[in-house]
Amino acid sequence: MAHMRWKLQMALCQYVTDTLTYITAVKDFREMFSEWMDCREIEVVKMISIKEMADKIDPTFTKSEGNRAAFCKFMKSNFQMKAESKLAELENNLGEVLEETLEGLEKLNTFLDAVEKLAVTSLQVFTQNQMIFLPEGISFDDVQAVIRTARLICPLLLGFKRNAKAFFLPSLHNVEVLVYQLEKYRELHREDR
């Protein structure tokens, strides 16, 4: 019986520790939130700039006729290679921007995971009792308030959970979608404030 009681106490201790870890993750993200938003804004601007540069590159020409057809064909081929090279360079630039984006979205994902786990955390565990001792400066009411808030906002945030690495691929054809998605993240978090 003592062994079972000890196991129960250890499980309860781990539950409390995990909950406090999730609360810390939420708190940490909220503290760096304005910096996070600024980084996403910079990335959106960079993506729009890359899209505009890609739109200026037009690798197609009309077909030429007559005696100068060979010369025009040569020029068209030469221009297309330069255009393809420039587009490849822009796609590399997009890849660099998306590396930063993915790092930021990983921080967002940590926050979303913590909110999701807090939303299903039991309020009854965090009541005044003799078995749980919270660290100094943290009250049972504080923990319950965070859990209640997580329950309220969790349905809104779960729509943003996705595999960012699979979604944010460096393709110039996808830039508008990427910009839209980053703007959607930013809008939701502006409303959340």
Secondary structure, DSSP 8 states (H G I E B T S, - for coil): -HHHHHHHHHHHHHHHHHHHHHHHHHHHHHHTHHHHHHHHHHHHHHHHHHHHHHHH---------STTHHHHHHHHHHHHHHHHHHHHHHHHHHHHHHHHHHHHHHHHHHHHHHHHHHHTS-TGGGSS-SS----TT--HHHHHHHHHHHHHHHHHHGGG-S-HHHHS---GGGHHHHHHHHHHHHHHHHHH-
